[in-house]
Amino acid sequence: MMDTMLLILELIGTVAFAVSGAVIAISKRFDIFGVIFSGTITALGGGIIRDILLSNLPPAMFRNYIYLIFAVCACLLTFIVAKILKTKFSENIIVIDKVNNVFDAVGLGVFTVVGINVAVSQGFGGNAFFVISLGMTTGCGGGILRDVIISEVPFVLKKRIYAVASIAGGIIYYTLHIVLHQGELLSAISGILAIFALRLFASVFKWDLPKAI
C-alpha cells in the first residue's frame, strides 16, 4: 500500500513540476519542443541526479516510462491551454505566476520526501546528512537544470526560501520516520505540508535569505 502511495505522490509531483517548467518556458516564448523539454527536465531532472549519485543506473525515468508519459502529457496540456488562451495568458501572467508557485511548492515537497525515501530504501538511513541532502537535490535539481536551460541564475540561489524549505521538510520527515519511528505515510505528509507551507508563506510575505549587498 505504501509503495502505491509513493507512486501516486511521485506522479503528482511529476505533473506539478512539469506544469511549472512548461509555464516558465511558455513565458519565455519557447516552441512546443522547448516547452516539453523544459517541463520534463524540471519534473525529472532531480530524480536523474539522485539516481546518478546513488549509482542507481539507468535512472528511474529510463526504466519506468510512466513518469515521462505523465510529464510530457502535462507539458502538452499546458501548451495547448496557453495556445488557446494566447492574449489572456500574457495579460494574466502575474496571476499565472502565483498559481505556478503552488504547483512548484507541491513538486518541491513531494520530490524532497521521495528522494529521502529512495535513499533510505537503499540502506543509507543511518546517514542523515546524506539522505536529507539527497532529498533537497531531488526537489531542487530539476528547477536548477531548467533555469540553466533558459539562461537564468537558478531561482534556488537568489530568491525566496526554496532549498531551505526543502531541507526543513526533509528534516521533519527524517526525524518522524527514521528517528521517532512514526508511520511512513504520516511522516511523508508532514514533511510535504511543511515544505508546501514554507514555500507559499515565502511567496506571499516575500521572505528572502540575507544578501551581502
VOTOR-245782 format. One record per residue (C-alpha): y, x, z; residue number from 1. Coordinates in nm, 4 decimals. Example, Ala and Ser with C-alpha at 12.3 -4.5 7.8 and 13.67 -1.06 7.14 Angstrom:
BEGIN
<rodren><c2>-0.4500</c2><c1>1.2300</c1><c3>0.7800</c3><nr>1</nr></rodren>
<rodren><c2>-0.1060</c2><c1>1.3670</c1><c3>0.7140</c3><nr>2</nr></rodren>
***
This chain:
BEGIN
<rodren><c2>0.0000</c2><c1>0.0000</c1><c3>0.0000</c3><nr>1</nr></rodren>
<rodren><c2>0.2386</c2><c1>0.2838</c1><c3>0.0855</c3><nr>2</nr></rodren>
<rodren><c2>0.1676</c2><c1>0.4532</c1><c3>-0.2476</c3><nr>3</nr></rodren>
<rodren><c2>0.2625</c2><c1>0.1293</c1><c3>-0.4235</c3><nr>4</nr></rodren>
<rodren><c2>0.5798</c2><c1>0.1012</c1><c3>-0.2187</c3><nr>5</nr></rodren>
<rodren><c2>0.6777</c2><c1>0.4608</c1><c3>-0.3023</c3><nr>6</nr></rodren>
<rodren><c2>0.6179</c2><c1>0.3945</c1><c3>-0.6717</c3><nr>7</nr></rodren>
<rodren><c2>0.8407</c2><c1>0.0871</c1><c3>-0.6553</c3><nr>8</nr></rodren>
<rodren><c2>1.1105</c2><c1>0.2886</c1><c3>-0.4771</c3><nr>9</nr></rodren>
<rodren><c2>1.0858</c2><c1>0.5648</c1><c3>-0.7383</c3><nr>10</nr></rodren>
<rodren><c2>1.1221</c2><c1>0.3154</c1><c3>-1.0211</c3><nr>11</nr></rodren>
<rodren><c2>1.4224</c2><c1>0.1548</c1><c3>-0.8503</c3><nr>12</nr></rodren>
<rodren><c2>1.5806</c2><c1>0.4987</c1><c3>-0.8091</c3><nr>13</nr></rodren>
<rodren><c2>1.4977</c2><c1>0.5884</c1><c3>-1.1690</c3><nr>14</nr></rodren>
<rodren><c2>1.6699</c2><c1>0.2781</c1><c3>-1.3040</c3><nr>15</nr></rodren>
<rodren><c2>1.9687</c2><c1>0.3204</c1><c3>-1.0709</c3><nr>16</nr></rodren>
<rodren><c2>2.0288</c2><c1>0.6825</c1><c3>-1.1697</c3><nr>17</nr></rodren>
<rodren><c2>1.9640</c2><c1>0.6115</c1><c3>-1.5394</c3><nr>18</nr></rodren>
<rodren><c2>2.2292</c2><c1>0.3380</c1><c3>-1.5410</c3><nr>19</nr></rodren>
<rodren><c2>2.4670</c2><c1>0.5673</c1><c3>-1.3520</c3><nr>20</nr></rodren>
<rodren><c2>2.4217</c2><c1>0.8517</c1><c3>-1.6002</c3><nr>21</nr></rodren>
<rodren><c2>2.4413</c2><c1>0.6202</c1><c3>-1.9005</c3><nr>22</nr></rodren>
<rodren><c2>2.7694</c2><c1>0.4633</c1><c3>-1.7849</c3><nr>23</nr></rodren>
<rodren><c2>2.9292</c2><c1>0.8059</c1><c3>-1.7430</c3><nr>24</nr></rodren>
<rodren><c2>2.8056</c2><c1>0.9132</c1><c3>-2.0878</c3><nr>25</nr></rodren>
<rodren><c2>2.9425</c2><c1>0.5934</c1><c3>-2.2436</c3><nr>26</nr></rodren>
<rodren><c2>3.2810</c2><c1>0.6515</c1><c3>-2.0800</c3><nr>27</nr></rodren>
<rodren><c2>3.2781</c2><c1>0.9998</c1><c3>-2.2394</c3><nr>28</nr></rodren>
<rodren><c2>3.2103</c2><c1>0.8352</c1><c3>-2.5796</c3><nr>29</nr></rodren>
<rodren><c2>2.8617</c2><c1>0.9826</c1><c3>-2.6281</c3><nr>30</nr></rodren>
<rodren><c2>2.6481</c2><c1>0.8410</c1><c3>-2.9085</c3><nr>31</nr></rodren>
<rodren><c2>2.3298</c2><c1>0.6477</c1><c3>-2.8352</c3><nr>32</nr></rodren>
<rodren><c2>2.1134</c2><c1>0.9605</c1><c3>-2.8143</c3><nr>33</nr></rodren>
<rodren><c2>2.3659</c2><c1>1.1257</c1><c3>-2.5835</c3><nr>34</nr></rodren>
<rodren><c2>2.3705</c2><c1>0.8193</c1><c3>-2.3592</c3><nr>35</nr></rodren>
<rodren><c2>1.9910</c2><c1>0.8076</c1><c3>-2.3382</c3><nr>36</nr></rodren>
<rodren><c2>1.9618</c2><c1>1.1816</c1><c3>-2.2813</c3><nr>37</nr></rodren>
<rodren><c2>2.2361</c2><c1>1.1898</c1><c3>-2.0172</c3><nr>38</nr></rodren>
<rodren><c2>2.0975</c2><c1>0.8879</c1><c3>-1.8316</c3><nr>39</nr></rodren>
<rodren><c2>1.7403</c2><c1>1.0153</c1><c3>-1.8469</c3><nr>40</nr></rodren>
<rodren><c2>1.8280</c2><c1>1.3627</c1><c3>-1.7213</c3><nr>41</nr></rodren>
<rodren><c2>2.0276</c2><c1>1.2040</c1><c3>-1.4384</c3><nr>42</nr></rodren>
<rodren><c2>1.7266</c2><c1>0.9929</c1><c3>-1.3414</c3><nr>43</nr></rodren>
<rodren><c2>1.4511</c2><c1>1.2515</c1><c3>-1.3823</c3><nr>44</nr></rodren>
<rodren><c2>1.6213</c2><c1>1.5916</c1><c3>-1.3608</c3><nr>45</nr></rodren>
<rodren><c2>1.5992</c2><c1>1.6164</c1><c3>-0.9824</c3><nr>46</nr></rodren>
<rodren><c2>1.2277</c2><c1>1.5401</c1><c3>-0.9898</c3><nr>47</nr></rodren>
<rodren><c2>1.1731</c2><c1>1.8073</c1><c3>-1.2540</c3><nr>48</nr></rodren>
<rodren><c2>1.3480</c2><c1>2.0695</c1><c3>-1.0380</c3><nr>49</nr></rodren>
<rodren><c2>1.1465</c2><c1>1.9548</c1><c3>-0.7350</c3><nr>50</nr></rodren>
<rodren><c2>0.8141</c2><c1>1.9833</c1><c3>-0.9167</c3><nr>51</nr></rodren>
<rodren><c2>0.9015</c2><c1>2.3282</c1><c3>-1.0520</c3><nr>52</nr></rodren>
<rodren><c2>0.9852</c2><c1>2.4503</c1><c3>-0.7004</c3><nr>53</nr></rodren>
<rodren><c2>0.6548</c2><c1>2.3086</c1><c3>-0.5764</c3><nr>54</nr></rodren>
<rodren><c2>0.4650</c2><c1>2.4594</c1><c3>-0.8732</c3><nr>55</nr></rodren>
<rodren><c2>0.3574</c2><c1>2.1033</c1><c3>-0.9497</c3><nr>56</nr></rodren>
<rodren><c2>0.3300</c2><c1>2.1542</c1><c3>-1.3239</c3><nr>57</nr></rodren>
<rodren><c2>0.3833</c2><c1>1.9929</c1><c3>-1.5599</c3><nr>58</nr></rodren>
<rodren><c2>0.6468</c2><c1>1.7847</c1><c3>-1.3755</c3><nr>59</nr></rodren>
<rodren><c2>0.5588</c2><c1>1.4235</c1><c3>-1.2955</c3><nr>60</nr></rodren>
<rodren><c2>0.7677</c2><c1>1.2761</c1><c3>-1.5782</c3><nr>61</nr></rodren>
<rodren><c2>0.5453</c2><c1>1.4556</c1><c3>-1.8316</c3><nr>62</nr></rodren>
<rodren><c2>0.2249</c2><c1>1.3301</c1><c3>-1.6689</c3><nr>63</nr></rodren>
<rodren><c2>0.3178</c2><c1>0.9692</c1><c3>-1.5958</c3><nr>64</nr></rodren>
<rodren><c2>0.5347</c2><c1>0.8195</c1><c3>-1.8674</c3><nr>65</nr></rodren>
<rodren><c2>0.6287</c2><c1>0.5117</c1><c3>-1.6657</c3><nr>66</nr></rodren>
<rodren><c2>0.9324</c2><c1>0.6964</c1><c3>-1.5242</c3><nr>67</nr></rodren>
<rodren><c2>1.0523</c2><c1>0.7992</c1><c3>-1.8697</c3><nr>68</nr></rodren>
<rodren><c2>0.9974</c2><c1>0.4475</c1><c3>-2.0071</c3><nr>69</nr></rodren>
<rodren><c2>1.1988</c2><c1>0.2866</c1><c3>-1.7269</c3><nr>70</nr></rodren>
<rodren><c2>1.4787</c2><c1>0.5439</c1><c3>-1.7618</c3><nr>71</nr></rodren>
<rodren><c2>1.5072</c2><c1>0.5065</c1><c3>-2.1404</c3><nr>72</nr></rodren>
<rodren><c2>1.4964</c2><c1>0.1261</c1><c3>-2.1230</c3><nr>73</nr></rodren>
<rodren><c2>1.7685</c2><c1>0.1221</c1><c3>-1.8545</c3><nr>74</nr></rodren>
<rodren><c2>1.9867</c2><c1>0.3519</c1><c3>-2.0692</c3><nr>75</nr></rodren>
<rodren><c2>1.9316</c2><c1>0.1412</c1><c3>-2.3804</c3><nr>76</nr></rodren>
<rodren><c2>2.0159</c2><c1>-0.1818</c1><c3>-2.1996</c3><nr>77</nr></rodren>
<rodren><c2>2.3317</c2><c1>-0.0251</c1><c3>-2.0561</c3><nr>78</nr></rodren>
<rodren><c2>2.4329</c2><c1>0.0984</c1><c3>-2.4026</c3><nr>79</nr></rodren>
<rodren><c2>2.3728</c2><c1>-0.2433</c1><c3>-2.5586</c3><nr>80</nr></rodren>
<rodren><c2>2.5774</c2><c1>-0.4225</c1><c3>-2.2917</c3><nr>81</nr></rodren>
<rodren><c2>2.8634</c2><c1>-0.1739</c1><c3>-2.3350</c3><nr>82</nr></rodren>
<rodren><c2>2.8407</c2><c1>-0.2094</c1><c3>-2.7142</c3><nr>83</nr></rodren>
<rodren><c2>2.8620</c2><c1>-0.5881</c1><c3>-2.6922</c3><nr>84</nr></rodren>
<rodren><c2>3.1484</c2><c1>-0.5864</c1><c3>-2.4422</c3><nr>85</nr></rodren>
<rodren><c2>3.3371</c2><c1>-0.2977</c1><c3>-2.6104</c3><nr>86</nr></rodren>
<rodren><c2>3.7030</c2><c1>-0.3582</c1><c3>-2.5187</c3><nr>87</nr></rodren>
<rodren><c2>3.6165</c2><c1>-0.5297</c1><c3>-2.1921</c3><nr>88</nr></rodren>
<rodren><c2>3.4101</c2><c1>-0.2271</c1><c3>-2.0929</c3><nr>89</nr></rodren>
<rodren><c2>3.7057</c2><c1>0.0061</c1><c3>-2.1481</c3><nr>90</nr></rodren>
<rodren><c2>3.9550</c2><c1>-0.2251</c1><c3>-1.9789</c3><nr>91</nr></rodren>
<rodren><c2>3.7395</c2><c1>-0.2644</c1><c3>-1.6676</c3><nr>92</nr></rodren>
<rodren><c2>3.6325</c2><c1>0.0980</c1><c3>-1.6310</c3><nr>93</nr></rodren>
<rodren><c2>3.7681</c2><c1>0.1154</c1><c3>-1.2727</c3><nr>94</nr></rodren>
<rodren><c2>3.5572</c2><c1>-0.1833</c1><c3>-1.1667</c3><nr>95</nr></rodren>
<rodren><c2>3.2583</c2><c1>-0.0454</c1><c3>-1.3575</c3><nr>96</nr></rodren>
<rodren><c2>3.3023</c2><c1>0.2891</c1><c3>-1.1799</c3><nr>97</nr></rodren>
<rodren><c2>3.2853</c2><c1>0.1120</c1><c3>-0.8432</c3><nr>98</nr></rodren>
<rodren><c2>2.9667</c2><c1>-0.0703</c1><c3>-0.9453</c3><nr>99</nr></rodren>
<rodren><c2>2.8305</c2><c1>0.2580</c1><c3>-1.0771</c3><nr>100</nr></rodren>
<rodren><c2>2.8842</c2><c1>0.4138</c1><c3>-0.7333</c3><nr>101</nr></rodren>
<rodren><c2>2.6476</c2><c1>0.1527</c1><c3>-0.5913</c3><nr>102</nr></rodren>
<rodren><c2>2.3748</c2><c1>0.2449</c1><c3>-0.8424</c3><nr>103</nr></rodren>
<rodren><c2>2.4374</c2><c1>0.6126</c1><c3>-0.7716</c3><nr>104</nr></rodren>
<rodren><c2>2.4091</c2><c1>0.5599</c1><c3>-0.3959</c3><nr>105</nr></rodren>
<rodren><c2>2.0790</c2><c1>0.3752</c1><c3>-0.4384</c3><nr>106</nr></rodren>
<rodren><c2>1.9380</c2><c1>0.6526</c1><c3>-0.6559</c3><nr>107</nr></rodren>
<rodren><c2>2.0502</c2><c1>0.9250</c1><c3>-0.4174</c3><nr>108</nr></rodren>
<rodren><c2>1.8898</c2><c1>0.7549</c1><c3>-0.1181</c3><nr>109</nr></rodren>
<rodren><c2>1.5615</c2><c1>0.6788</c1><c3>-0.2910</c3><nr>110</nr></rodren>
<rodren><c2>1.5111</c2><c1>1.0197</c1><c3>-0.4503</c3><nr>111</nr></rodren>
<rodren><c2>1.6048</c2><c1>1.2110</c1><c3>-0.1367</c3><nr>112</nr></rodren>
<rodren><c2>1.3312</c2><c1>1.0322</c1><c3>0.0560</c3><nr>113</nr></rodren>
<rodren><c2>1.0831</c2><c1>1.0579</c1><c3>-0.2328</c3><nr>114</nr></rodren>
<rodren><c2>1.1485</c2><c1>1.4322</c1><c3>-0.2628</c3><nr>115</nr></rodren>
<rodren><c2>1.0766</c2><c1>1.4857</c1><c3>0.1063</c3><nr>116</nr></rodren>
<rodren><c2>0.7662</c2><c1>1.2692</c1><c3>0.0864</c3><nr>117</nr></rodren>
<rodren><c2>0.6279</c2><c1>1.4700</c1><c3>-0.2053</c3><nr>118</nr></rodren>
<rodren><c2>0.6859</c2><c1>1.7986</c1><c3>-0.0217</c3><nr>119</nr></rodren>
<rodren><c2>0.5193</c2><c1>1.6643</c1><c3>0.2943</c3><nr>120</nr></rodren>
<rodren><c2>0.2213</c2><c1>1.5319</c1><c3>0.0966</c3><nr>121</nr></rodren>
<rodren><c2>0.1666</c2><c1>1.8822</c1><c3>-0.0429</c3><nr>122</nr></rodren>
<rodren><c2>0.1391</c2><c1>2.0344</c1><c3>0.3022</c3><nr>123</nr></rodren>
<rodren><c2>0.4927</c2><c1>2.1524</c1><c3>0.3751</c3><nr>124</nr></rodren>
<rodren><c2>0.5647</c2><c1>1.9025</c1><c3>0.6523</c3><nr>125</nr></rodren>
<rodren><c2>0.5972</c2><c1>2.1786</c1><c3>0.9128</c3><nr>126</nr></rodren>
<rodren><c2>0.8867</c2><c1>2.3402</c1><c3>0.7284</c3><nr>127</nr></rodren>
<rodren><c2>1.1759</c2><c1>2.1044</c1><c3>0.7987</c3><nr>128</nr></rodren>
<rodren><c2>1.4377</c2><c1>2.3183</c1><c3>0.6239</c3><nr>129</nr></rodren>
<rodren><c2>1.2363</c2><c1>2.3370</c1><c3>0.3030</c3><nr>130</nr></rodren>
<rodren><c2>1.1418</c2><c1>1.9703</c1><c3>0.2765</c3><nr>131</nr></rodren>
<rodren><c2>1.4912</c2><c1>1.8415</c1><c3>0.3593</c3><nr>132</nr></rodren>
<rodren><c2>1.6422</c2><c1>2.0884</c1><c3>0.1108</c3><nr>133</nr></rodren>
<rodren><c2>1.3908</c2><c1>1.9717</c1><c3>-0.1471</c3><nr>134</nr></rodren>
<rodren><c2>1.4870</c2><c1>1.6104</c1><c3>-0.0779</c3><nr>135</nr></rodren>
<rodren><c2>1.8531</c2><c1>1.6952</c1><c3>-0.1359</c3><nr>136</nr></rodren>
<rodren><c2>1.7622</c2><c1>1.8818</c1><c3>-0.4557</c3><nr>137</nr></rodren>
<rodren><c2>1.5641</c2><c1>1.5839</c1><c3>-0.5825</c3><nr>138</nr></rodren>
<rodren><c2>1.8520</c2><c1>1.3494</c1><c3>-0.5051</c3><nr>139</nr></rodren>
<rodren><c2>2.1359</c2><c1>1.5652</c1><c3>-0.6376</c3><nr>140</nr></rodren>
<rodren><c2>1.9674</c2><c1>1.7718</c1><c3>-0.9104</c3><nr>141</nr></rodren>
<rodren><c2>1.9825</c2><c1>1.5149</c1><c3>-1.1872</c3><nr>142</nr></rodren>
<rodren><c2>2.3520</c2><c1>1.4491</c1><c3>-1.1309</c3><nr>143</nr></rodren>
<rodren><c2>2.4286</c2><c1>1.8207</c1><c3>-1.1388</c3><nr>144</nr></rodren>
<rodren><c2>2.2439</c2><c1>1.8601</c1><c3>-1.4705</c3><nr>145</nr></rodren>
<rodren><c2>2.4294</c2><c1>1.5565</c1><c3>-1.6087</c3><nr>146</nr></rodren>
<rodren><c2>2.7675</c2><c1>1.6998</c1><c3>-1.5135</c3><nr>147</nr></rodren>
<rodren><c2>2.6809</c2><c1>2.0322</c1><c3>-1.6752</c3><nr>148</nr></rodren>
<rodren><c2>2.5891</c2><c1>1.8462</c1><c3>-1.9964</c3><nr>149</nr></rodren>
<rodren><c2>2.9217</c2><c1>1.6608</c1><c3>-2.0042</c3><nr>150</nr></rodren>
<rodren><c2>3.1156</c2><c1>1.9813</c1><c3>-1.9200</c3><nr>151</nr></rodren>
<rodren><c2>3.2312</c2><c1>1.8661</c1><c3>-1.5769</c3><nr>152</nr></rodren>
<rodren><c2>3.2328</c2><c1>2.0506</c1><c3>-1.2471</c3><nr>153</nr></rodren>
<rodren><c2>2.9346</c2><c1>1.8904</c1><c3>-1.0676</c3><nr>154</nr></rodren>
<rodren><c2>3.0528</c2><c1>1.5889</c1><c3>-0.8676</c3><nr>155</nr></rodren>
<rodren><c2>2.8474</c2><c1>1.7025</c1><c3>-0.5694</c3><nr>156</nr></rodren>
<rodren><c2>3.0610</c2><c1>2.0180</c1><c3>-0.5349</c3><nr>157</nr></rodren>
<rodren><c2>3.4078</c2><c1>1.8681</c1><c3>-0.5391</c3><nr>158</nr></rodren>
<rodren><c2>3.4399</c2><c1>1.5043</c1><c3>-0.4378</c3><nr>159</nr></rodren>
<rodren><c2>3.3294</c2><c1>1.2613</c1><c3>-0.1677</c3><nr>160</nr></rodren>
<rodren><c2>3.0381</c2><c1>1.3094</c1><c3>0.0695</c3><nr>161</nr></rodren>
<rodren><c2>2.7347</c2><c1>1.3450</c1><c3>-0.1562</c3><nr>162</nr></rodren>
<rodren><c2>2.4971</c2><c1>1.6257</c1><c3>-0.0682</c3><nr>163</nr></rodren>
<rodren><c2>2.5910</c2><c1>1.5836</c1><c3>0.2993</c3><nr>164</nr></rodren>
<rodren><c2>2.4850</c2><c1>1.2177</c1><c3>0.2829</c3><nr>165</nr></rodren>
<rodren><c2>2.1552</c2><c1>1.3232</c1><c3>0.1266</c3><nr>166</nr></rodren>
<rodren><c2>2.0939</c2><c1>1.5832</c1><c3>0.3986</c3><nr>167</nr></rodren>
<rodren><c2>2.1827</c2><c1>1.3369</c1><c3>0.6768</c3><nr>168</nr></rodren>
<rodren><c2>1.9469</c2><c1>1.0703</c1><c3>0.5429</c3><nr>169</nr></rodren>
<rodren><c2>1.6781</c2><c1>1.3318</c1><c3>0.4868</c3><nr>170</nr></rodren>
<rodren><c2>1.7044</c2><c1>1.4436</c1><c3>0.8476</c3><nr>171</nr></rodren>
<rodren><c2>1.6723</c2><c1>1.0838</c1><c3>0.9667</c3><nr>172</nr></rodren>
<rodren><c2>1.3643</c2><c1>1.0252</c1><c3>0.7517</c3><nr>173</nr></rodren>
<rodren><c2>1.2017</c2><c1>1.3539</c1><c3>0.8550</c3><nr>174</nr></rodren>
<rodren><c2>1.2768</c2><c1>1.3040</c1><c3>1.2242</c3><nr>175</nr></rodren>
<rodren><c2>1.1430</c2><c1>0.9489</c1><c3>1.2345</c3><nr>176</nr></rodren>
<rodren><c2>0.8342</c2><c1>1.0079</c1><c3>1.0215</c3><nr>177</nr></rodren>
<rodren><c2>0.7268</c2><c1>1.3660</c1><c3>1.0968</c3><nr>178</nr></rodren>
<rodren><c2>0.8707</c2><c1>1.4380</c1><c3>1.4429</c3><nr>179</nr></rodren>
<rodren><c2>0.8517</c2><c1>1.0940</c1><c3>1.6077</c3><nr>180</nr></rodren>
<rodren><c2>0.5514</c2><c1>0.9702</c1><c3>1.4022</c3><nr>181</nr></rodren>
<rodren><c2>0.7092</c2><c1>0.6377</c1><c3>1.3157</c3><nr>182</nr></rodren>
<rodren><c2>0.5812</c2><c1>0.4274</c1><c3>1.0285</c3><nr>183</nr></rodren>
<rodren><c2>0.6430</c2><c1>0.5762</c1><c3>0.6848</c3><nr>184</nr></rodren>
<rodren><c2>0.7995</c2><c1>0.2591</c1><c3>0.5444</c3><nr>185</nr></rodren>
<rodren><c2>1.0364</c2><c1>0.2168</c1><c3>0.8409</c3><nr>186</nr></rodren>
<rodren><c2>1.1328</c2><c1>0.5832</c1><c3>0.8210</c3><nr>187</nr></rodren>
<rodren><c2>1.1906</c2><c1>0.5676</c1><c3>0.4451</c3><nr>188</nr></rodren>
<rodren><c2>1.4059</c2><c1>0.2548</c1><c3>0.4632</c3><nr>189</nr></rodren>
<rodren><c2>1.6097</c2><c1>0.4047</c1><c3>0.7496</c3><nr>190</nr></rodren>
<rodren><c2>1.6770</c2><c1>0.7242</c1><c3>0.5546</c3><nr>191</nr></rodren>
<rodren><c2>1.7655</c2><c1>0.5386</c1><c3>0.2338</c3><nr>192</nr></rodren>
<rodren><c2>2.0002</c2><c1>0.2963</c1><c3>0.4118</c3><nr>193</nr></rodren>
<rodren><c2>2.1749</c2><c1>0.5829</c1><c3>0.5917</c3><nr>194</nr></rodren>
<rodren><c2>2.2399</c2><c1>0.7656</c1><c3>0.2635</c3><nr>195</nr></rodren>
<rodren><c2>2.3461</c2><c1>0.4444</c1><c3>0.0891</c3><nr>196</nr></rodren>
<rodren><c2>2.5909</c2><c1>0.3558</c1><c3>0.3680</c3><nr>197</nr></rodren>
<rodren><c2>2.7414</c2><c1>0.7051</c1><c3>0.3872</c3><nr>198</nr></rodren>
<rodren><c2>2.7956</c2><c1>0.7196</c1><c3>0.0104</c3><nr>199</nr></rodren>
<rodren><c2>2.9616</c2><c1>0.3777</c1><c3>-0.0025</c3><nr>200</nr></rodren>
<rodren><c2>3.1791</c2><c1>0.4458</c1><c3>0.3008</c3><nr>201</nr></rodren>
<rodren><c2>3.2826</c2><c1>0.7783</c1><c3>0.1464</c3><nr>202</nr></rodren>
<rodren><c2>3.3817</c2><c1>0.5988</c1><c3>-0.1752</c3><nr>203</nr></rodren>
<rodren><c2>3.5665</c2><c1>0.3141</c1><c3>-0.0024</c3><nr>204</nr></rodren>
<rodren><c2>3.7511</c2><c1>0.5253</c1><c3>0.2541</c3><nr>205</nr></rodren>
<rodren><c2>3.7947</c2><c1>0.8311</c1><c3>0.0263</c3><nr>206</nr></rodren>
<rodren><c2>3.6084</c2><c1>1.0678</c1><c3>0.2595</c3><nr>207</nr></rodren>
<rodren><c2>3.6070</c2><c1>1.4253</c1><c3>0.1342</c3><nr>208</nr></rodren>
<rodren><c2>3.4939</c2><c1>1.7519</c1><c3>0.2867</c3><nr>209</nr></rodren>
<rodren><c2>3.7728</c2><c1>2.0004</c1><c3>0.3753</c3><nr>210</nr></rodren>
<rodren><c2>3.9065</c2><c1>2.2198</c1><c3>0.0954</c3><nr>211</nr></rodren>
<rodren><c2>4.0788</c2><c1>2.5572</c1><c3>0.1328</c3><nr>212</nr></rodren>
<rodren><c2>4.3731</c2><c1>2.4647</c1><c3>-0.0923</c3><nr>213</nr></rodren>
***
